[in-house]
Amino acid sequence: MDEKLRILKMVEEGTITADEAAELMKAVGADDQQEIAVTMHSNYDKKMFRIIVDSEKGDKVNIQFPVGAVKKILKATGKLPIPDKNLEGMDLSAMIDAVCECLDDEVEGDFVNVTAADGTIVRIYVDK
């Protein structure tokens, strides 16, 4: 039984997938008639969502939140957790839609990298 618990712990930690766990369970002699519930946990929500804004005026924004928190903020408010004053002239609605889609698809790396006409640079990404 100890081996089965270790396998389930590895799934919980994201070390192995549910399919790999099933194979390991078979290898250690798990009873086929015994049903084992394995909940998939994505580590994506624990990764860091980062927003960096550098304006020509010298304003600098460097924000980081866990992806799971950003998803909840977007769901509750429909806004990104950044000050709008640094994003004047940008289509925030389109940017928020793009960010939501990328978060839903669990995209890693850059998914917004914009240089505005006034020289403001906006970079939004999820750490790999």
MOPAC internal coordinates of N, CA, C and O (Angstrom, degrees):
PM7 1SCF
backbone

  N    0.0000 0     0.00 0     0.00 0    0    0    0
  C    1.4557 1     0.00 0     0.00 0    1    0    0
  C    1.5241 1   110.73 1     0.00 0    2    1    0
  O    1.2310 1   119.88 1   148.48 1    3    2    1
  N    1.3196 1   117.83 1   -31.52 1    3    2    1
  C    1.4544 1   122.60 1  -179.01 1    5    3    2
  C    1.5351 1   111.30 1   -60.00 1    6    5    3
  O    1.2310 1   120.33 1   140.79 1    7    6    5
  N    1.3398 1   116.97 1   -39.21 1    7    6    5
  C    1.4623 1   120.98 1   179.31 1    9    7    6
  C    1.5248 1   111.06 1   -64.02 1   10    9    7
  O    1.2310 1   120.63 1   140.67 1   11   10    9
  N    1.3253 1   116.40 1   -39.33 1   11   10    9
  C    1.4644 1   120.96 1  -179.50 1   13   11   10
  C    1.5279 1   110.50 1   -64.20 1   14   13   11
  O    1.2310 1   120.55 1   138.76 1   15   14   13
  N    1.3151 1   116.55 1   -41.24 1   15   14   13
  C    1.4650 1   120.22 1   178.43 1   17   15   14
  C    1.5226 1   111.62 1   -64.87 1   18   17   15
  O    1.2310 1   120.74 1   141.16 1   19   18   17
  N    1.3264 1   116.19 1   -38.84 1   19   18   17
  C    1.4657 1   119.41 1   177.66 1   21   19   18
  C    1.5246 1   110.84 1   -64.56 1   22   21   19
  O    1.2310 1   120.41 1   140.68 1   23   22   21
  N    1.3285 1   116.82 1   -39.32 1   23   22   21
  C    1.4685 1   121.03 1   178.21 1   25   23   22
  C    1.5244 1   109.95 1   -63.15 1   26   25   23
  O    1.2310 1   120.45 1   134.19 1   27   26   25
  N    1.3285 1   116.75 1   -45.81 1   27   26   25
  C    1.4664 1   120.15 1   179.18 1   29   27   26
  C    1.5274 1   111.31 1   -63.61 1   30   29   27
  O    1.2310 1   120.23 1   143.22 1   31   30   29
  N    1.3147 1   117.18 1   -36.78 1   31   30   29
  C    1.4657 1   121.18 1   177.67 1   33   31   30
  C    1.5319 1   110.15 1   -64.62 1   34   33   31
  O    1.2310 1   120.38 1   141.41 1   35   34   33
  N    1.3358 1   116.88 1   -38.59 1   35   34   33
  C    1.4653 1   120.90 1   178.62 1   37   35   34
  C    1.5259 1   110.89 1   -64.32 1   38   37   35
  O    1.2310 1   120.30 1   142.99 1   39   38   37
  N    1.3271 1   117.03 1   -37.01 1   39   38   37
  C    1.4672 1   120.71 1   176.74 1   41   39   38
  C    1.5203 1   109.62 1   -66.82 1   42   41   39
  O    1.2310 1   120.57 1   135.28 1   43   42   41
  N    1.3175 1   116.52 1   -44.72 1   43   42   41
  C    1.4620 1   121.66 1  -179.78 1   45   43   42
  C    1.5269 1   111.32 1   -59.16 1   46   45   43
  O    1.2310 1   120.45 1   141.35 1   47   46   45
  N    1.3300 1   116.75 1   -38.65 1   47   46   45
  C    1.4619 1   121.63 1  -179.09 1   49   47   46
  C    1.5251 1   112.23 1   -80.45 1   50   49   47
  O    1.2310 1   120.46 1   170.98 1   51   50   49
  N    1.3359 1   116.73 1    -9.02 1   51   50   49
  C    1.4586 1   120.04 1  -179.69 1   53   51   50
  C    1.5161 1   113.67 1    83.36 1   54   53   51
  O    1.2310 1   120.17 1  -168.47 1   55   54   53
  N    1.3281 1   117.28 1    11.53 1   55   54   53
  C    1.4590 1   121.53 1  -179.96 1   57   55   54
  C    1.5226 1   111.46 1   -70.81 1   58   57   55
  O    1.2310 1   120.57 1   143.53 1   59   58   57
  N    1.3325 1   116.51 1   -36.47 1   59   58   57
  C    1.4627 1   121.52 1   178.24 1   61   59   58
  C    1.5237 1   108.96 1  -132.32 1   62   61   59
  O    1.2310 1   121.11 1   -17.87 1   63   62   61
  N    1.3384 1   115.48 1   162.13 1   63   62   61
  C    1.4629 1   120.74 1   178.45 1   65   63   62
  C    1.5225 1   109.91 1   -87.81 1   66   65   63
  O    1.2310 1   120.88 1    -9.83 1   67   66   65
  N    1.3217 1   115.92 1   170.17 1   67   66   65
  C    1.4638 1   120.61 1   178.14 1   69   67   66
  C    1.5238 1   110.68 1   -63.31 1   70   69   67
  O    1.2310 1   120.34 1   142.07 1   71   70   69
  N    1.3367 1   116.96 1   -37.93 1   71   70   69
  C    1.4683 1   120.46 1   178.40 1   73   71   70
  C    1.5258 1   111.05 1   -63.63 1   74   73   71
  O    1.2310 1   120.66 1   136.98 1   75   74   73
  N    1.3238 1   116.35 1   -43.02 1   75   74   73
  C    1.4605 1   119.92 1   177.75 1   77   75   74
  C    1.5260 1   110.56 1   -64.36 1   78   77   75
  O    1.2310 1   120.64 1   142.73 1   79   78   77
  N    1.3247 1   116.39 1   -37.27 1   79   78   77
  C    1.4653 1   120.33 1   177.95 1   81   79   78
  C    1.5222 1   110.91 1   -63.67 1   82   81   79
  O    1.2310 1   120.54 1   138.82 1   83   82   81
  N    1.3276 1   116.58 1   -41.18 1   83   82   81
  C    1.4650 1   120.30 1   179.19 1   85   83   82
  C    1.5263 1   110.54 1   -61.26 1   86   85   83
  O    1.2310 1   120.61 1   138.04 1   87   86   85
  N    1.3274 1   116.44 1   -41.96 1   87   86   85
  C    1.4674 1   120.39 1   178.53 1   89   87   86
  C    1.5300 1   110.80 1   -64.25 1   90   89   87
  O    1.2310 1   120.72 1   137.41 1   91   90   89
  N    1.3148 1   116.22 1   -42.59 1   91   90   89
  C    1.4640 1   119.52 1   178.64 1   93   91   90
  C    1.5236 1   111.53 1   -65.20 1   94   93   91
  O    1.2310 1   120.52 1   141.61 1   95   94   93
  N    1.3270 1   116.62 1   -38.39 1   95   94   93
  C    1.4711 1   120.52 1   178.13 1   97   95   94
  C    1.5276 1   110.30 1   -61.11 1   98   97   95
  O    1.2310 1   121.01 1   138.19 1   99   98   97
  N    1.3307 1   115.68 1   -41.81 1   99   98   97
  C    1.4704 1   119.27 1   177.71 1  101   99   98
  C    1.5224 1   110.00 1   -62.91 1  102  101   99
  O    1.2310 1   120.90 1   138.83 1  103  102  101
  N    1.3242 1   115.88 1   -41.17 1  103  102  101
  C    1.4605 1   120.39 1  -177.22 1  105  103  102
  C    1.5317 1   112.29 1   -65.79 1  106  105  103
  O    1.2310 1   120.04 1   146.80 1  107  106  105
  N    1.3265 1   117.52 1   -33.20 1  107  106  105
  C    1.4682 1   119.54 1  -179.96 1  109  107  106
  C    1.5177 1   112.07 1   -90.45 1  110  109  107
  O    1.2310 1   120.35 1  -174.83 1  111  110  109
  N    1.3331 1   116.94 1     5.17 1  111  110  109
  C    1.4557 1   120.69 1   173.78 1  113  111  110
  C    1.5043 1   115.22 1    87.48 1  114  113  111
  O    1.2310 1   120.01 1  -147.56 1  115  114  113
  N    1.3026 1   117.59 1    32.44 1  115  114  113
  C    1.4652 1   119.78 1   176.53 1  117  115  114
  C    1.5154 1   108.87 1   -64.47 1  118  117  115
  O    1.2310 1   120.53 1   -43.84 1  119  118  117
  N    1.3094 1   116.59 1   136.16 1  119  118  117
  C    1.4578 1   122.69 1  -179.56 1  121  119  118
  C    1.5221 1   109.44 1   -65.89 1  122  121  119
  O    1.2310 1   119.96 1   -53.63 1  123  122  121
  N    1.3522 1   117.68 1   126.37 1  123  122  121
  C    1.4609 1   121.90 1  -179.30 1  125  123  122
  C    1.5216 1   111.75 1   -61.43 1  126  125  123
  O    1.2310 1   119.84 1   153.50 1  127  126  125
  N    1.3092 1   117.91 1   -26.50 1  127  126  125
  C    1.4519 1   120.32 1  -177.07 1  129  127  126
  C    1.5274 1   111.68 1   -84.51 1  130  129  127
  O    1.2310 1   121.21 1   168.48 1  131  130  129
  N    1.2949 1   115.29 1   -11.52 1  131  130  129
  C    1.4572 1   119.46 1   179.93 1  133  131  130
  C    1.5243 1   108.21 1   -88.87 1  134  133  131
  O    1.2310 1   120.76 1   -54.91 1  135  134  133
  N    1.3207 1   116.16 1   125.09 1  135  134  133
  C    1.4601 1   120.00 1  -179.00 1  137  135  134
  C    1.5213 1   109.07 1   -91.72 1  138  137  135
  O    1.2310 1   121.50 1   -51.29 1  139  138  137
  N    1.3038 1   114.73 1   128.71 1  139  138  137
  C    1.4545 1   120.16 1   179.92 1  141  139  138
  C    1.5189 1   107.93 1  -116.28 1  142  141  139
  O    1.2310 1   120.83 1   -58.28 1  143  142  141
  N    1.3218 1   116.02 1   121.72 1  143  142  141
  C    1.4647 1   120.39 1   179.79 1  145  143  142
  C    1.5178 1   108.82 1   -87.25 1  146  145  143
  O    1.2310 1   121.49 1   -56.01 1  147  146  145
  N    1.3193 1   114.76 1   123.99 1  147  146  145
  C    1.4512 1   120.87 1   177.99 1  149  147  146
  C    1.5159 1   107.53 1  -119.54 1  150  149  147
  O    1.2310 1   120.70 1   -59.85 1  151  150  149
  N    1.3016 1   116.27 1   120.15 1  151  150  149
  C    1.4563 1   120.93 1   179.25 1  153  151  150
  C    1.5159 1   108.83 1   -96.50 1  154  153  151
  O    1.2310 1   121.34 1   -53.05 1  155  154  153
  N    1.3174 1   115.04 1   126.95 1  155  154  153
  C    1.4576 1   120.13 1   178.57 1  157  155  154
  C    1.5260 1   109.02 1   -79.71 1  158  157  155
  O    1.2310 1   120.74 1   -51.86 1  159  158  157
  N    1.2998 1   116.20 1   128.14 1  159  158  157
  C    1.4561 1   121.84 1   175.80 1  161  159  158
  C    1.5179 1   107.57 1  -118.76 1  162  161  159
  O    1.2310 1   120.99 1   -58.30 1  163  162  161
  N    1.2942 1   115.71 1   121.70 1  163  162  161
  C    1.4461 1   120.06 1   176.85 1  165  163  162
  C    1.5219 1   108.59 1   -84.31 1  166  165  163
  O    1.2310 1   120.81 1   -43.68 1  167  166  165
  N    1.2981 1   116.05 1   136.32 1  167  166  165
  C    1.4576 1   120.19 1   175.67 1  169  167  166
  C    1.5199 1   111.17 1   -80.15 1  170  169  167
  O    1.2310 1   120.19 1   174.31 1  171  170  169
  N    1.3328 1   117.25 1    -5.69 1  171  170  169
  C    1.4625 1   121.80 1  -177.02 1  173  171  170
  C    1.5259 1   111.54 1   -57.90 1  174  173  171
  O    1.2310 1   119.81 1   137.41 1  175  174  173
  N    1.3268 1   117.97 1   -42.59 1  175  174  173
  C    1.4657 1   120.73 1  -177.65 1  177  175  174
  C    1.5293 1   112.68 1   -64.53 1  178  177  175
  O    1.2310 1   120.38 1   161.66 1  179  178  177
  N    1.3251 1   116.87 1   -18.34 1  179  178  177
  C    1.4597 1   120.73 1   178.98 1  181  179  178
  C    1.5287 1   112.40 1   -90.09 1  182  181  179
  O    1.2310 1   120.43 1   166.54 1  183  182  181
  N    1.3348 1   116.78 1   -13.46 1  183  182  181
  C    1.4685 1   120.09 1   179.16 1  185  183  182
  C    1.5203 1   109.64 1   -69.26 1  186  185  183
  O    1.2310 1   120.64 1   -18.10 1  187  186  185
  N    1.3134 1   116.38 1   161.90 1  187  186  185
  C    1.4608 1   120.71 1  -176.67 1  189  187  186
  C    1.5272 1   111.55 1   -93.56 1  190  189  187
  O    1.2310 1   121.42 1   -51.76 1  191  190  189
  N    1.3227 1   114.88 1   128.24 1  191  190  189
  C    1.4598 1   124.88 1   174.42 1  193  191  190
  C    1.5261 1   105.38 1   -93.20 1  194  193  191
  O    1.2310 1   120.57 1   -54.74 1  195  194  193
  N    1.3219 1   116.51 1   125.26 1  195  194  193
  C    1.4651 1   119.54 1  -174.83 1  197  195  194
  C    1.5259 1   111.04 1  -123.78 1  198  197  195
  O    1.2310 1   121.53 1   -39.01 1  199  198  197
  N    1.3218 1   114.68 1   140.99 1  199  198  197
  C    1.4564 1   122.09 1   175.75 1  201  199  198
  C    1.5220 1   107.00 1  -127.97 1  202  201  199
  O    1.2310 1   121.15 1   -55.66 1  203  202  201
  N    1.3245 1   115.40 1   124.34 1  203  202  201
  C    1.4575 1   120.73 1   178.01 1  205  203  202
  C    1.5233 1   107.64 1  -123.57 1  206  205  203
  O    1.2310 1   120.75 1   -53.56 1  207  206  205
  N    1.3270 1   116.18 1   126.44 1  207  206  205
  C    1.4595 1   121.95 1   177.63 1  209  207  206
  C    1.5227 1   107.71 1  -127.79 1  210  209  207
  O    1.2310 1   120.83 1   -53.95 1  211  210  209
  N    1.3336 1   116.02 1   126.05 1  211  210  209
  C    1.4633 1   122.43 1   173.91 1  213  211  210
  C    1.5143 1   107.39 1  -123.46 1  214  213  211
  O    1.2310 1   120.67 1   -62.10 1  215  214  213
  N    1.3344 1   116.32 1   117.90 1  215  214  213
  C    1.4612 1   119.07 1   179.93 1  217  215  214
  C    1.5225 1   110.22 1  -100.77 1  218  217  215
  O    1.2310 1   121.11 1   -20.73 1  219  218  217
  N    1.3176 1   115.48 1   159.27 1  219  218  217
  C    1.4573 1   121.60 1   176.79 1  221  219  218
  C    1.5249 1   111.05 1   -63.12 1  222  221  219
  O    1.2310 1   120.38 1   153.59 1  223  222  221
  N    1.3256 1   116.88 1   -26.41 1  223  222  221
  C    1.4661 1   121.95 1  -179.40 1  225  223  222
  C    1.5298 1   111.82 1   -76.39 1  226  225  223
  O    1.2310 1   120.48 1   174.45 1  227  226  225
  N    1.3140 1   116.69 1    -5.55 1  227  226  225
  C    1.4558 1   120.47 1   179.93 1  229  227  226
  C    1.5174 1   114.78 1    98.91 1  230  229  227
  O    1.2310 1   120.38 1   177.71 1  231  230  229
  N    1.3467 1   116.88 1    -2.29 1  231  230  229
  C    1.4649 1   119.47 1   176.72 1  233  231  230
  C    1.5190 1   109.19 1   -68.42 1  234  233  231
  O    1.2310 1   120.91 1   -45.23 1  235  234  233
  N    1.3103 1   115.86 1   134.77 1  235  234  233
  C    1.4614 1   120.57 1   177.63 1  237  235  234
  C    1.5206 1   108.47 1  -129.49 1  238  237  235
  O    1.2310 1   121.22 1   -47.86 1  239  238  237
  N    1.3277 1   115.28 1   132.14 1  239  238  237
  C    1.4578 1   121.78 1   177.11 1  241  239  238
  C    1.5226 1   106.94 1  -124.95 1  242  241  239
  O    1.2310 1   120.60 1   -50.15 1  243  242  241
  N    1.3123 1   116.46 1   129.85 1  243  242  241
  C    1.4593 1   121.46 1   177.06 1  245  243  242
  C    1.5255 1   106.34 1  -137.87 1  246  245  243
  O    1.2310 1   120.93 1   -80.96 1  247  246  245
  N    1.3306 1   115.82 1    99.04 1  247  246  245
  C    1.4617 1   121.74 1  -174.31 1  249  247  246
  C    1.5168 1   109.22 1  -115.60 1  250  249  247
  O    1.2310 1   120.78 1   -40.19 1  251  250  249
  N    1.3138 1   116.12 1   139.81 1  251  250  249
  C    1.4612 1   119.79 1   173.93 1  253  251  250
  C    1.5197 1   109.50 1  -140.69 1  254  253  251
  O    1.2310 1   121.80 1   -45.43 1  255  254  253
  N    1.3242 1   114.17 1   134.57 1  255  254  253
  C    1.4604 1   122.92 1   178.08 1  257  255  254
  C    1.5202 1   107.74 1  -138.38 1  258  257  255
  O    1.2310 1   119.64 1   -26.63 1  259  258  257
  N    1.3242 1   118.29 1   153.37 1  259  258  257
  C    1.4642 1   119.26 1   169.38 1  261  259  258
  C    1.5331 1   109.04 1   -62.98 1  262  261  259
  O    1.2310 1   120.36 1   -37.53 1  263  262  261
  N    1.3199 1   116.91 1   142.47 1  263  262  261
  C    1.4672 1   121.75 1  -178.69 1  265  263  262
  C    1.5238 1   110.82 1   -53.13 1  266  265  263
  O    1.2310 1   119.89 1   138.31 1  267  266  265
  N    1.3241 1   117.81 1   -41.69 1  267  266  265
  C    1.4660 1   120.84 1  -179.43 1  269  267  266
  C    1.5214 1   112.07 1   -58.14 1  270  269  267
  O    1.2310 1   120.25 1   140.68 1  271  270  269
  N    1.3282 1   117.13 1   -39.32 1  271  270  269
  C    1.4708 1   120.80 1   178.61 1  273  271  270
  C    1.5200 1   111.10 1   -67.83 1  274  273  271
  O    1.2310 1   120.30 1   139.70 1  275  274  273
  N    1.3247 1   117.04 1   -40.30 1  275  274  273
  C    1.4699 1   120.71 1   179.75 1  277  275  274
  C    1.5220 1   110.35 1   -64.14 1  278  277  275
  O    1.2310 1   120.54 1   139.04 1  279  278  277
  N    1.3295 1   116.58 1   -40.96 1  279  278  277
  C    1.4691 1   119.47 1   177.72 1  281  279  278
  C    1.5249 1   110.50 1   -58.71 1  282  281  279
  O    1.2310 1   120.48 1   137.30 1  283  282  281
  N    1.3240 1   116.69 1   -42.70 1  283  282  281
  C    1.4638 1   120.62 1   179.93 1  285  283  282
  C    1.5250 1   111.47 1   -67.45 1  286  285  283
  O    1.2310 1   120.24 1   139.88 1  287  286  285
  N    1.3244 1   117.15 1   -40.12 1  287  286  285
  C    1.4695 1   121.04 1   177.84 1  289  287  286
  C    1.5193 1   110.31 1   -62.63 1  290  289  287
  O    1.2310 1   120.43 1   133.39 1  291  290  289
  N    1.3361 1   116.79 1   -46.61 1  291  290  289
  C    1.4674 1   120.63 1   179.52 1  293  291  290
  C    1.5222 1   111.44 1   -62.37 1  294  293  291
  O    1.2310 1   120.72 1   139.44 1  295  294  293
  N    1.3189 1   116.22 1   -40.56 1  295  294  293
  C    1.4645 1   120.11 1  -179.88 1  297  295  294
  C    1.5290 1   110.93 1   -65.31 1  298  297  295
  O    1.2310 1   120.36 1   139.64 1  299  298  297
  N    1.3214 1   116.91 1   -40.36 1  299  298  297
  C    1.4645 1   121.15 1  -176.68 1  301  299  298
  C    1.5229 1   113.47 1   -78.52 1  302  301  299
  O    1.2310 1   120.48 1   142.01 1  303  302  301
  N    1.3450 1   116.68 1   -37.99 1  303  302  301
  C    1.4663 1   119.51 1  -172.28 1  305  303  302
  C    1.5202 1   114.78 1  -113.55 1  306  305  303
  O    1.2310 1   120.54 1   157.38 1  307  306  305
  N    1.3265 1   116.58 1   -22.62 1  307  306  305
  C    1.4653 1   119.69 1  -175.36 1  309  307  306
  C    1.5168 1   112.55 1    74.34 1  310  309  307
  O    1.2310 1   120.25 1  -167.05 1  311  310  309
  N    1.3377 1   117.14 1    12.95 1  311  310  309
  C    1.4609 1   121.32 1  -178.26 1  313  311  310
  C    1.5200 1   110.30 1  -128.44 1  314  313  311
  O    1.2310 1   121.40 1   -25.35 1  315  314  313
  N    1.3345 1   114.92 1   154.65 1  315  314  313
  C    1.4504 1   120.59 1   172.64 1  317  315  314
  C    1.5294 1   108.84 1   -81.16 1  318  317  315
  O    1.2310 1   120.05 1   -29.90 1  319  318  317
  N    1.3230 1   117.51 1   150.10 1  319  318  317
  C    1.4702 1   120.01 1  -178.14 1  321  319  318
  C    1.5268 1   112.58 1   -80.13 1  322  321  319
  O    1.2310 1   120.42 1  -121.63 1  323  322  321
  N    1.3450 1   116.81 1    58.37 1  323  322  321
  C    1.4634 1   121.76 1   178.65 1  325  323  322
  C    1.5189 1   109.52 1  -137.28 1  326  325  323
  O    1.2310 1   119.96 1   -26.70 1  327  326  325
  N    1.3269 1   117.68 1   153.30 1  327  326  325
  C    1.4651 1   120.21 1   178.02 1  329  327  326
  C    1.5253 1   111.03 1   -70.15 1  330  329  327
  O    1.2310 1   120.40 1   -51.01 1  331  330  329
  N    1.3400 1   116.84 1   128.99 1  331  330  329
  C    1.4585 1   122.10 1  -177.76 1  333  331  330
  C    1.5192 1   113.26 1   -68.58 1  334  333  331
  O    1.2310 1   119.55 1   156.68 1  335  334  333
  N    1.3173 1   118.46 1   -23.32 1  335  334  333
  C    1.4644 1   120.54 1  -175.47 1  337  335  334
  C    1.5221 1   112.30 1   -60.97 1  338  337  335
  O    1.2310 1   119.77 1   153.05 1  339  338  337
  N    1.3264 1   118.05 1   -26.95 1  339  338  337
  C    1.4592 1   120.99 1   179.69 1  341  339  338
  C    1.5185 1   112.69 1   -82.55 1  342  341  339
  O    1.2310 1   120.08 1   175.26 1  343  342  341
  N    1.3235 1   117.45 1    -4.74 1  343  342  341
  C    1.4614 1   120.95 1  -174.52 1  345  343  342
  C    1.5224 1   112.48 1  -118.08 1  346  345  343
  O    1.2310 1   120.10 1  -157.13 1  347  346  345
  N    1.3252 1   117.41 1    22.87 1  347  346  345
  C    1.4584 1   120.39 1  -179.94 1  349  347  346
  C    1.5222 1   109.77 1   -59.04 1  350  349  347
  O    1.2310 1   121.00 1   -41.94 1  351  350  349
  N    1.3342 1   115.70 1   138.06 1  351  350  349
  C    1.4572 1   121.06 1   178.82 1  353  351  350
  C    1.5167 1   114.03 1    86.81 1  354  353  351
  O    1.2310 1   119.57 1   177.44 1  355  354  353
  N    1.3098 1   118.42 1    -2.56 1  355  354  353
  C    1.4650 1   121.53 1   178.45 1  357  355  354
  C    1.5202 1   109.11 1  -102.11 1  358  357  355
  O    1.2310 1   120.81 1   -31.33 1  359  358  357
  N    1.3137 1   116.06 1   148.67 1  359  358  357
  C    1.4616 1   121.68 1   178.60 1  361  359  358
  C    1.5267 1   108.40 1   -80.10 1  362  361  359
  O    1.2310 1   120.79 1   -91.21 1  363  362  361
  N    1.3201 1   116.10 1    88.79 1  363  362  361
  C    1.4677 1   121.14 1  -175.88 1  365  363  362
  C    1.5154 1   112.54 1   -64.66 1  366  365  363
  O    1.2310 1   120.44 1   144.83 1  367  366  365
  N    1.3204 1   116.76 1   -35.17 1  367  366  365
  C    1.4636 1   120.15 1  -179.96 1  369  367  366
  C    1.5255 1   110.64 1   -61.64 1  370  369  367
  O    1.2310 1   120.65 1   133.67 1  371  370  369
  N    1.3300 1   116.35 1   -46.33 1  371  370  369
  C    1.4686 1   120.41 1   179.05 1  373  371  370
  C    1.5245 1   110.66 1   -65.64 1  374  373  371
  O    1.2310 1   120.55 1   141.57 1  375  374  373
  N    1.3382 1   116.56 1   -38.43 1  375  374  373
  C    1.4569 1   120.03 1   179.61 1  377  375  374
  C    1.5278 1   110.65 1   -64.91 1  378  377  375
  O    1.2310 1   120.33 1   136.88 1  379  378  377
  N    1.3220 1   116.97 1   -43.12 1  379  378  377
  C    1.4645 1   120.92 1   179.54 1  381  379  378
  C    1.5234 1   110.64 1   -64.95 1  382  381  379
  O    1.2310 1   120.14 1   139.04 1  383  382  381
  N    1.3359 1   117.33 1   -40.96 1  383  382  381
  C    1.4649 1   120.61 1   176.83 1  385  383  382
  C    1.5237 1   110.70 1   -60.42 1  386  385  383
  O    1.2310 1   120.54 1   136.48 1  387  386  385
  N    1.3351 1   116.58 1   -43.52 1  387  386  385
  C    1.4659 1   120.80 1   179.72 1  389  387  386
  C    1.5279 1   110.84 1   -64.37 1  390  389  387
  O    1.2310 1   120.53 1   138.06 1  391  390  389
  N    1.3174 1   116.60 1   -41.94 1  391  390  389
  C    1.4672 1   120.77 1   179.36 1  393  391  390
  C    1.5271 1   110.32 1   -63.59 1  394  393  391
  O    1.2310 1   120.27 1   134.65 1  395  394  393
  N    1.3263 1   117.09 1   -45.35 1  395  394  393
  C    1.4748 1   120.83 1   179.13 1  397  395  394
  C    1.5219 1   111.23 1   -58.95 1  398  397  395
  O    1.2310 1   120.89 1   135.68 1  399  398  397
  N    1.3238 1   115.90 1   -44.32 1  399  398  397
  C    1.4662 1   120.00 1  -179.67 1  401  399  398
  C    1.5272 1   110.70 1   -64.04 1  402  401  399
  O    1.2310 1   120.15 1   137.14 1  403  402  401
  N    1.3177 1   117.33 1   -42.86 1  403  402  401
  C    1.4645 1   120.71 1   178.96 1  405  403  402
  C    1.5259 1   111.81 1   -64.31 1  406  405  403
  O    1.2310 1   120.40 1   139.94 1  407  406  405
  N    1.3274 1   116.84 1   -40.06 1  407  406  405
  C    1.4643 1   119.72 1   178.52 1  409  407  406
  C    1.5222 1   110.96 1   -66.80 1  410  409  407
  O    1.2310 1   120.49 1   140.60 1  411  410  409
  N    1.3387 1   116.67 1   -39.40 1  411  410  409
  C    1.4662 1   120.01 1   177.84 1  413  411  410
  C    1.5233 1   111.26 1   -63.17 1  414  413  411
  O    1.2310 1   120.71 1   144.57 1  415  414  413
  N    1.3547 1   116.25 1   -35.43 1  415  414  413
  C    1.4650 1   121.43 1  -179.28 1  417  415  414
  C    1.5298 1   112.61 1   -87.80 1  418  417  415
  O    1.2310 1   120.48 1  -178.26 1  419  418  417
  N    1.3350 1   116.69 1     1.74 1  419  418  417
  C    1.4636 1   123.58 1   179.56 1  421  419  418
  C    1.5297 1   112.58 1    56.66 1  422  421  419
  O    1.2310 1   121.01 1  -135.06 1  423  422  421
  N    1.3332 1   115.68 1    44.94 1  423  422  421
  C    1.4596 1   122.36 1   177.93 1  425  423  422
  C    1.5245 1   109.08 1   -71.55 1  426  425  423
  O    1.2310 1   120.69 1   -40.54 1  427  426  425
  N    1.3259 1   116.28 1   139.46 1  427  426  425
  C    1.4600 1   121.88 1   175.22 1  429  427  426
  C    1.5214 1   108.56 1  -115.12 1  430  429  427
  O    1.2310 1   120.37 1   -24.75 1  431  430  429
  N    1.3140 1   116.90 1   155.25 1  431  430  429
  C    1.4580 1   121.43 1  -177.81 1  433  431  430
  C    1.5184 1   110.24 1    87.83 1  434  433  431
  O    1.2310 1   120.94 1    13.07 1  435  434  433
  N    1.3479 1   115.81 1  -166.93 1  435  434  433
  C    1.4669 1   121.26 1  -178.12 1  437  435  434
  C    1.5139 1   111.25 1   -68.68 1  438  437  435
  O    1.2310 1   120.65 1   -44.62 1  439  438  437
  N    1.3416 1   116.36 1   135.38 1  439  438  437
  C    1.4510 1   119.04 1   168.46 1  441  439  438
  C    1.5113 1   112.49 1  -132.64 1  442  441  439
  O    1.2310 1   119.29 1   175.01 1  443  442  441
  N    1.2977 1   118.96 1    -4.99 1  443  442  441
  C    1.4645 1   122.69 1   166.02 1  445  443  442
  C    1.5205 1   106.24 1  -139.72 1  446  445  443
  O    1.2310 1   121.06 1   -54.51 1  447  446  445
  N    1.3265 1   115.58 1   125.49 1  447  446  445
  C    1.4526 1   121.74 1   177.17 1  449  447  446
  C    1.5168 1   106.00 1  -145.64 1  450  449  447
  O    1.2310 1   120.75 1   -82.85 1  451  450  449
  N    1.3443 1   116.18 1    97.15 1  451  450  449
  C    1.4587 1   121.78 1  -169.90 1  453  451  450
  C    1.5209 1   110.09 1  -123.76 1  454  453  451
  O    1.2310 1   121.20 1   -40.81 1  455  454  453
  N    1.3346 1   115.30 1   139.19 1  455  454  453
  C    1.4541 1   121.31 1   168.30 1  457  455  454
  C    1.5163 1   106.74 1  -116.90 1  458  457  455
  O    1.2310 1   120.48 1   -64.64 1  459  458  457
  N    1.3281 1   116.68 1   115.36 1  459  458  457
  C    1.4643 1   121.76 1  -177.76 1  461  459  458
  C    1.5266 1   110.26 1   -77.82 1  462  461  459
  O    1.2310 1   121.08 1   -12.43 1  463  462  461
  N    1.3273 1   115.54 1   167.57 1  463  462  461
  C    1.4610 1   121.82 1  -179.28 1  465  463  462
  C    1.5257 1   111.78 1   -59.12 1  466  465  463
  O    1.2310 1   120.24 1   148.22 1  467  466  465
  N    1.3269 1   117.14 1   -31.78 1  467  466  465
  C    1.4687 1   119.88 1  -179.20 1  469  467  466
  C    1.5278 1   112.62 1   -84.95 1  470  469  467
  O    1.2310 1   120.21 1  -175.50 1  471  470  469
  N    1.3369 1   117.20 1     4.50 1  471  470  469
  C    1.4587 1   121.56 1   178.10 1  473  471  470
  C    1.5163 1   114.89 1    93.81 1  474  473  471
  O    1.2310 1   120.09 1   176.99 1  475  474  473
  N    1.3265 1   117.42 1    -3.01 1  475  474  473
  C    1.4576 1   120.68 1   178.30 1  477  475  474
  C    1.5308 1   109.52 1   -67.56 1  478  477  475
  O    1.2310 1   121.03 1   -47.88 1  479  478  477
  N    1.3107 1   115.64 1   132.12 1  479  478  477
  C    1.4661 1   121.30 1   179.52 1  481  479  478
  C    1.5215 1   108.35 1  -110.13 1  482  481  479
  O    1.2310 1   120.93 1   -50.38 1  483  482  481
  N    1.3327 1   115.83 1   129.62 1  483  482  481
  C    1.4626 1   122.03 1   177.85 1  485  483  482
  C    1.5190 1   107.79 1  -122.60 1  486  485  483
  O    1.2310 1   120.95 1   -53.07 1  487  486  485
  N    1.3167 1   115.79 1   126.93 1  487  486  485
  C    1.4663 1   121.09 1   177.15 1  489  487  486
  C    1.5192 1   107.53 1  -128.78 1  490  489  487
  O    1.2310 1   121.02 1   -55.56 1  491  490  489
  N    1.3380 1   115.65 1   124.44 1  491  490  489
  C    1.4634 1   121.56 1   177.81 1  493  491  490
  C    1.5193 1   107.07 1  -123.72 1  494  493  491
  O    1.2310 1   120.88 1   -51.61 1  495  494  493
  N    1.3285 1   115.93 1   128.39 1  495  494  493
  C    1.4636 1   119.16 1  -177.74 1  497  495  494
  C    1.5215 1   111.05 1  -156.49 1  498  497  495
  O    1.2310 1   121.79 1   -13.52 1  499  498  497
  N    1.3281 1   114.19 1   166.48 1  499  498  497
  C    1.4602 1   122.07 1   173.62 1  501  499  498
  C    1.5185 1   106.78 1  -117.04 1  502  501  499
  O    1.2310 1   120.79 1   -49.10 1  503  502  501
  N    1.3284 1   116.09 1   130.90 1  503  502  501
  C    1.4596 1   120.73 1   179.03 1  505  503  502
  C    1.5172 1   110.63 1   -55.73 1  506  505  503
  O    1.2310 1   121.15 1   -35.32 1  507  506  505
  N    1.3206 1   115.41 1   144.68 1  507  506  505
  C    1.4678 1   120.50 1   177.69 1  509  507  506
  C    1.4972 1   109.97 1   -86.08 1  510  509  507
  O    1.2310 1   120.10 1   180.00 1  511  510  509

